[in-house]
Structure formats: structure tokens, C-alpha cells
Amino acid sequence: AADKLRDSGRSVSSAHLRYLNPFPTNLGEVLGGFEKVIIPEINMGQLSMIIRSRFLIDTIGINLVRGRPFGIDELCNRVIEEMDK
């Protein structure tokens, strides 16, 4: 989704957290450098809640609870909606 958004001219970055405990040592610094932090999750937003409480960074959650992964177009559309707000 990030590649597709960049190809369409959007300025986006992505990060894949491979482990959550402990968080990468520079995660707060990296996330703090962005205007918006959007976290897609296939649950009710537990990672967003942890990042908000740990690093005091306002996050935007895109949450789906349906047992299937996000589609690329679906995720791109939701990210564009959030970016354009």
C-alpha cells in the first residue's frame, strides 16, 4: 500500500514492527518525526493504544475485525481519507 501511495505522488513512509517487546530503541524518535502516524490493525487497536501510552504520540487507527487481511486498495483509500483530513 505504501509503494502504491508513493507511486501516486503521496508522501508516505512505512515501518514493519517485527517485535513488540521490547520495542525498537529508536521507535519513539522515528514516530515523533511524522505529522500523522496511521496504524492499520486487524483487531481493535491494541498496538495504537500501546504506542499512544508509551510514546505520547497521537495515532490514527485503521481497524478491521473480520479475520481477513486488508486489501491494498482498501488500505490505500483509508490512508488517503486520513491524510486529506
C-alpha positions as YAML, in Angstrom:
chain: A
units: angstrom
residues:
- id: 1
  name: ALA
  ca: [0.00, 0.00, 0.00]
- id: 2
  name: ALA
  ca: [2.84, 2.42, 0.85]
- id: 3
  name: ASP
  ca: [4.52, 1.73, -2.51]
- id: 4
  name: LYS
  ca: [1.25, 2.33, -4.35]
- id: 5
  name: LEU
  ca: [0.65, 5.59, -2.47]
- id: 6
  name: ARG
  ca: [4.20, 6.79, -3.21]
- id: 7
  name: ASP
  ca: [3.77, 5.87, -6.90]
- id: 8
  name: SER
  ca: [0.64, 8.07, -6.96]
- id: 9
  name: GLY
  ca: [2.60, 11.03, -5.58]
- id: 10
  name: ARG
  ca: [1.73, 10.78, -1.89]
- id: 11
  name: SER
  ca: [4.45, 11.37, 0.68]
- id: 12
  name: VAL
  ca: [4.26, 8.31, 2.94]
- id: 13
  name: SER
  ca: [6.62, 6.05, 4.85]
- id: 14
  name: SER
  ca: [6.07, 2.65, 6.36]
- id: 15
  name: ALA
  ca: [7.51, 0.62, 9.18]
- id: 16
  name: HIS
  ca: [7.03, -3.04, 9.98]
- id: 17
  name: LEU
  ca: [7.49, -3.84, 13.66]
- id: 18
  name: ARG
  ca: [8.86, -7.35, 13.80]
- id: 19
  name: TYR
  ca: [8.79, -7.47, 17.58]
- id: 20
  name: LEU
  ca: [6.87, -5.55, 20.22]
- id: 21
  name: ASN
  ca: [8.65, -6.40, 23.43]
- id: 22
  name: PRO
  ca: [10.92, -4.67, 23.70]
- id: 23
  name: PHE
  ca: [10.07, -2.03, 21.11]
- id: 24
  name: PRO
  ca: [12.97, -0.95, 18.89]
- id: 25
  name: THR
  ca: [15.02, 1.57, 20.87]
- id: 26
  name: ASN
  ca: [14.50, 4.40, 18.37]
- id: 27
  name: LEU
  ca: [10.77, 3.86, 17.72]
- id: 28
  name: GLY
  ca: [9.59, 6.92, 19.66]
- id: 29
  name: GLU
  ca: [12.09, 9.15, 17.87]
- id: 30
  name: VAL
  ca: [11.14, 7.78, 14.45]
- id: 31
  name: LEU
  ca: [7.38, 8.07, 15.01]
- id: 32
  name: GLY
  ca: [7.73, 11.54, 16.51]
- id: 33
  name: GLY
  ca: [9.17, 12.82, 13.25]
- id: 34
  name: PHE
  ca: [5.91, 12.37, 11.34]
- id: 35
  name: GLU
  ca: [2.91, 14.67, 11.03]
- id: 36
  name: LYS
  ca: [0.46, 11.74, 11.20]
- id: 37
  name: VAL
  ca: [1.01, 8.19, 12.40]
- id: 38
  name: ILE
  ca: [-1.54, 5.79, 10.92]
- id: 39
  name: ILE
  ca: [-1.59, 2.26, 12.28]
- id: 40
  name: PRO
  ca: [-3.61, -0.36, 10.38]
- id: 41
  name: GLU
  ca: [-4.53, -3.29, 12.57]
- id: 42
  name: ILE
  ca: [-6.66, -6.38, 12.15]
- id: 43
  name: ASN
  ca: [-8.01, -6.02, 15.69]
- id: 44
  name: MET
  ca: [-9.49, -3.32, 17.91]
- id: 45
  name: GLY
  ca: [-6.40, -1.10, 18.04]
- id: 46
  name: GLN
  ca: [-4.21, -2.60, 20.74]
- id: 47
  name: LEU
  ca: [-0.94, -1.52, 19.10]
- id: 48
  name: SER
  ca: [-2.21, 2.04, 18.69]
- id: 49
  name: MET
  ca: [-3.15, 2.11, 22.36]
- id: 50
  name: ILE
  ca: [0.29, 0.86, 23.44]
- id: 51
  name: ILE
  ca: [2.16, 3.33, 21.22]
- id: 52
  name: ARG
  ca: [-0.02, 6.23, 22.38]
- id: 53
  name: SER
  ca: [0.56, 5.44, 26.03]
- id: 54
  name: ARG
  ca: [4.24, 4.59, 25.75]
- id: 55
  name: PHE
  ca: [5.42, 7.42, 23.47]
- id: 56
  name: LEU
  ca: [2.65, 10.03, 23.93]
- id: 57
  name: ILE
  ca: [2.14, 10.17, 20.16]
- id: 58
  name: ASP
  ca: [-1.34, 10.67, 18.76]
- id: 59
  name: THR
  ca: [-2.05, 7.82, 16.38]
- id: 60
  name: ILE
  ca: [-4.80, 7.22, 13.85]
- id: 61
  name: GLY
  ca: [-6.07, 3.66, 13.83]
- id: 62
  name: ILE
  ca: [-7.46, 1.85, 10.83]
- id: 63
  name: ASN
  ca: [-9.02, -1.18, 12.45]
- id: 64
  name: LEU
  ca: [-10.79, -4.15, 10.92]
- id: 65
  name: VAL
  ca: [-12.09, -7.16, 12.79]
- id: 66
  name: ARG
  ca: [-13.16, -9.65, 10.17]
- id: 67
  name: GLY
  ca: [-10.50, -12.36, 10.09]
- id: 68
  name: ARG
  ca: [-9.06, -11.37, 6.71]
- id: 69
  name: PRO
  ca: [-6.13, -9.12, 5.79]
- id: 70
  name: PHE
  ca: [-6.51, -5.63, 4.38]
- id: 71
  name: GLY
  ca: [-6.72, -5.33, 0.61]
- id: 72
  name: ILE
  ca: [-4.15, -2.94, -0.86]
- id: 73
  name: ASP
  ca: [-6.76, -0.69, -2.50]
- id: 74
  name: GLU
  ca: [-8.88, -0.69, 0.66]
- id: 75
  name: LEU
  ca: [-5.92, 0.34, 2.80]
- id: 76
  name: CYS
  ca: [-4.80, 2.99, 0.28]
- id: 77
  name: ASN
  ca: [-8.28, 4.52, 0.24]
- id: 78
  name: ARG
  ca: [-8.45, 4.66, 4.05]
- id: 79
  name: VAL
  ca: [-4.98, 6.20, 4.32]
- id: 80
  name: ILE
  ca: [-5.87, 8.83, 1.70]
- id: 81
  name: GLU
  ca: [-9.02, 9.69, 3.66]
- id: 82
  name: GLU
  ca: [-6.96, 10.23, 6.80]
- id: 83
  name: MET
  ca: [-4.25, 12.20, 5.02]
- id: 84
  name: ASP
  ca: [-6.78, 14.56, 3.43]
- id: 85
  name: LYS
  ca: [-8.48, 15.45, 6.73]
...
